[in-house]
Amino acid sequence: MLAIAKSMPTAKAEKWEIQAGKMFFKHRRASYHLRCIGQCYSTMISEMPLSAAGTQFEEGANSSHAGPLAEVLLFHLDGFFEAERSAHDFVLSCVSAANILKNAPSSFHDFYKGTSRKPGVYPSDPTEVEGNLSAFWEKTGQRTKEYRDCLSHSAALSGPTWQHAVNMKWKNGSWKVRFYLPDNPTSNSYRLFTFGQKLDALKVCTEINGETDGFLRLLMATCATKWKAILGENSQVQFTLRHVMLDD
């Protein structure tokens, strides 16, 4: 990111750093929540008994983990979708600041709707960026938005309308954790949610985070080519810290 900024005029570099910095901050925040979800899973497994009355559980036995940790899991699940969704929106600000995309809206969803109705309405240079953005939205952005909206507006994360116990299944000599997300997150009523596809939260979040990470790497490569920047781990860069208080 800083190598690209170094190739830009000073005023543009500052705008680029701000927008790209916001995008990566939100993505890193999502990655943090993802790690915490995994840690919740691991802790739940460690707190489950390994036998009942001295007898090991039968293969396929079902149980559940209930307690405060289930709520902590929901904290991080809610935080993950909020952060990753925000990172996706900052993609547009980032490529706009790099002079790759013109006249783009602030919302990735609005960008997709606009370009679907009228291809080329938001010109890009290189031209394939518009298609890459749309493809990413269809594969990853839309699903992220749907679950963010679901957790924000349709699913009650407290009270009797949502899971308070996490599914546990004994398989191959250990417990396996599954916290299922709705198959139909766009439903506006929790009573209509279905869970037949058994979409595990950790698996879904891992997929979204990985797909986002890969897309951001592609985006940085495109920006580097645009500005003839050389990306490398050993490249020397300079950056400025602003608004830092040095004394009391």
Secondary structure as GFF3:
##gff-version 3
##sequence-region A 1 248
A	DSSP	alpha_helix	2	6	.	.	.	ID=ss1
A	DSSP	alpha_helix	10	47	.	.	.	ID=ss2
A	DSSP	beta_strand	51	52	.	.	.	ID=ss3
A	DSSP	beta_strand	55	56	.	.	.	ID=ss4
A	DSSP	beta_strand	62	66	.	.	.	ID=ss5
A	DSSP	alpha_helix	68	97	.	.	.	ID=ss6
A	DSSP	alpha_helix	108	117	.	.	.	ID=ss7
A	DSSP	alpha_helix	128	136	.	.	.	ID=ss8
A	DSSP	pi_helix	137	141	.	.	.	ID=ss9
A	DSSP	alpha_helix	142	149	.	.	.	ID=ss10
A	DSSP	pi_helix	150	154	.	.	.	ID=ss11
A	DSSP	three_ten_helix	159	161	.	.	.	ID=ss12
A	DSSP	beta_strand	165	171	.	.	.	ID=ss13
A	DSSP	beta_strand	174	178	.	.	.	ID=ss14
A	DSSP	beta_strand	180	181	.	.	.	ID=ss15
A	DSSP	three_ten_helix	190	192	.	.	.	ID=ss16
A	DSSP	beta_strand	199	200	.	.	.	ID=ss17
A	DSSP	alpha_helix	201	226	.	.	.	ID=ss18
###
